[in-house]
């Protein structure tokens, strides 16, 4: 529109220089039209948005839809709205800008998001803009911190993994059978058969039925299981393609699924230099979603782990005997010294399982063929550090701690196997 007035102004300047003042009329007219359009357009204060993010996303678990609803109050609404969404680096937006028509003073838009890595991903800002009725100006409004999405590890594979590990015990899909008859909790009565324990005979019922009847026992249920995850600096180091803490969380979620499935109660605890998150043990598979949501809040911390503070704090939060499964790591014997005081406090009342992944870097260094004097030095130091780790693990075993040391990819399977072994032996 401004360009259309340029030839007219040029013609006035060439053919009628005395009428030069007329050349600015078009510019003034445009300014007036802009002001009128701005006055007639919808004020930002009358625009409100409602953002509905998905309940959660998982890396590699598919895309989610972030739904945005805009409502306009008061005067006539614009015909179309354009919105731009800014999200955390944990999310990848297919298209950060979207447009939608406004009908009945309402517009609805969608943004498609996929998860990049685990964590709590905030939606940083949402900006909306719309044209005035003349189409000459834009009005806009920006909202900060419009929501957050919990990017959690994928638990859709948990039933398949559990079934794969324990298919011999599966009944009707995935009903884990924990060897009825070997526990201490009364389950049912059955006819006595040769080979059964004579002490299992119920003599009163046998007298009533005039036949030998034995009690069948099941493994005791409703045990509290506390999954404690170290979120400190060492746990953020990568191993086998992912940070140690992600391997630990995957193992913890599989263990939580199995424990809830067989009737125990599961809670979760996260700490680094101080306690960060805690959820008391709860029962039922519905509690798995809560464990998953808290696991999403475990950040990749750069702080050193304070074992004394973290473990003593955990001991004070548990009001009855529980199975505490600690996923952690340590660099050497010196850094592990702070751990023994807290461990000693925990094992007084609780069964403790200590889960640590193999240090692949040290094992590779220690076993590599030396080619230079520097390689020999590295191998000797790596071997010394591995020996320190063995000493620490032996001290933990002497305290009465169950120790699991496995490759990162096998942590989940080994942890669940040890849990079921302890449960069958009534050692929870």
ABEGO torsion letter per residue (X at the ends): XAAAAAAAAAAAAAABAAAAAAAAAAAAAAAAAAAAAAAABBBAAABBBBBBBBABBBBGAEBBBBBBBBBBBEBBBBABBBBBBBBBAABBBABABBBBBBBGGBBBBBBBBBBABBEBBBBABBBBBBBBAAGABBBBBBBBGAEBBBBBBBAAAAAAAAAAAAAAABBGEBBBBBGBGABABBABBBBBBBGBBAAABBAAAAAAAGBBBBBBBBBBBGBBBBBBBBABAAAABBBGGBBAAAAAAAAAAAAAAAAAAAGBBBBBBBBBABBABBBBBBBEAAAAAAAAAAAAABBBBABBBBAAAAAAAAAAABABBBBBBBBBBBABAAAAAAAAAAAAAAAAABBBBBBBBBBAAAAAAAABBBABAAAAAAAAAAAAAAAAAAAAAAAAAAAGBBBBBBBAAAAAAAAAAAAAAAAAAGAX
